[in-house]
């Protein structure tokens, strides 16, 4: 597939009326050089319901890819084009930008293993940059090839509330992807700012880590 063949669905699982100005500014400055369908959830509800509506909307519009972008983040200008390049060059099932938690220890949301025994990807592995394969990650800035949703049955996103610790809709969908034979990658060269009182970045993680060592 070439970039000209991509039809991108861009969806935000968000129905509130208010957006943080830092997100808005970064979103409008994003590079966009392809055919994009802007997707808006048709209902209000929990995040898993909104994500499922975005998938259905992307499918109805015959999108080849779906980028889910959270509204509490600051996006570097080349975030979208970089994710698309990675996806097309490697024919990837899912690729996301590296995002750090917005609360201590500010670790990147990159895991291996199975719930509830997920382990963080070691620092030495992701700080070198490039693509890192993971078993689970968040959905704050993730680009899916739509073939993923064709193989995995509905509902794609759902909160897991059975025995043991609850599983968020993003991590639970990652377990479904892995079970279906799909692979998940994180682009560690894209540095997202996760909005809290201040943007939480890689530098926040290192500052917290070194202050405790």
N, C-alpha and C positions, 0 to 999 in steps of 0.2 A: 504494500500500500504506500502511496505517496501522499504528501501533505495536501495536495489538491483534491484527493479522494476523500478526505476526512470531512464528516459533518459532525460538528461538536454540539452536544447539549451541555449548557452551562446552567447548573442549578444550585440554589442556596436553600438548604433545609431550614428556613427561617420565615416566620410570618408576623413577627413584631413590627410595629410601625417605626421604630427608632433604630438607627444604625450609628455606630461609633464613627466619628469623622475620620480617624486615621484609616479605618478600613475603606471608607468611601473614597478617600483621596487615592489610596494605592490601587483600588479596583479600577477606577477610571483611567489610571495611567498604565494599566496592563497593555502589553503588546497584543494585538489581535490581528492576525493576517489570514484568517480562514473563515469558512462558512459557520456561523454560530447561531444556534437557537437558544434564546433565553427562556429558561423553564421556571415557572412559578408554581409552588404547591397549590392545589385547588382546594385544600381543606386546611383547617387549623388542627393542631394535635401534637402529640409527642414526636420526638425526632425520628423514631423508627418509621412512623406513619408518613411523615413528610418525605423521608428518603425513598420510601417505596413509591410514593406518588411521582417523584422526580424520575425514577426509573421507568415507570409506565409512560410518562410524558415523552421521555427520550425515545422510547421504543415506538410510540405512536408517530413521532416525527421522523422515524427511520434514521436516527443518529447512529453513527459508527462508534462514537466515544461519548462518555459522560464525565464531566468534571464537576465534582461536588466541592463547593468552596464555602467554608464557614465564614461568618461575618464578624468574628472576634479576632481577626488576624490582619497583619500588614503584609502585603504581597510585593516582593521585588518585581520590577517592571517586566522581567523576562520569565516569570514563573510559568505562565501558561504555554508560551512557545517552547520553553525548555522541556516541560513535561511531555508535550506533543512530540518533540524531536526524539526524546528517549523512548517513548512508546512505539513510534514508527520504526526507528532504527533497530530496536531489539524485538519488535513484535510482542510487546509485553502485555500481559493480562491486566495488570494494575501497577501504577507507579505513583508515588506520592512525594511531596516535598517534606523534608525533615522538619518536624515541629516539636518544640519543647513544651512540657507541661507549664502551666502558668502559676504553679505553686511549688514550694520546695519538695524535692531536690532539683526541680527544673530539668529532669532527665528527658532525653528525646524519646518519643513514643514509638519505640522500636523493640519488638519482642521476638523471642524464639521459645519453642516448647508448646505445651498445651495448657489451657486453663484448667485448674487454678495454679499451675506450676510454671507460669510464664516467667522468663528471665530476660532482663535487659540485654540488648546487644552490647558487647564490651566497647568502652570508649575508644580503645586503640583501633577498633575496626571502622567505626563510622567517622572519626575525626580526620581520616585520610581523604575523605571526600569520595565522589563517584557513587555508583549504584551499590547498594547493599541489599541482599535478599533477606527477608524476614518472614516469620510465620504469622505475625499480627502487627497491626499498626492502627492509628486513628484515621478518621475520614475527614480531617480538617481541610485538606487540599489534595484530593486524590483523583486521579484520572483512570477511569475504567474503560477497557474495551468492552463494547456491548455484548460480545459473545459470552461473557461471564454470566450475564443474567438470562441468557437463552438456555444455558445448561442447568443452572441452579433454580429449583422451583420456588414459586411465591409462597410465603412472604420472604423476600430476600433479607430485609433488615427487621430484627425483632430483639427485644430485651429478653434475656434468659433469666428467669426467676425461680428456677428449680433448686435442688439441693446445692449447698455450698454458696460461695460468694456470687452475687449477681454479676452478669456479664453485659456490658454495654452493647448497643446494636452494632457498633463498628467492629469491635473485637469478635463478636459472635459471627458476623458475616465473614470475617477472615477465616474462621474455623470452617465455615461452609466452603469457601474457596479452596482451601487446602485439601479438604476431603474430596472435592471434585477434580483435583489435579491441576488447579491453577496456581500461578506463582505471583508473589507480591514483592515489589522492590521499592526502596526509598532512595531518592536522589539527595545525597548528603551535601551537594554543592549549592542547593537552594536554601537560603536562610530565611525562614518565615518568622515574623514577629507575632507572638501570641499575646494578645492584649489582656492585661490585667490592669493594675494601677499604672504600670509601665509596661512597654512591650517586653515579653520574656523571650530571650534569644539564647543562642549557644553561650554567649558571654555570661549570661545570668547563671547558667549551669556551672561554668568553670569557677565563677566567683564564689558560689555557694559551696562547691566541692572543695576548693582550696581552703576556705575558711573553716571547714570541719576536719581537714586532714592534719 
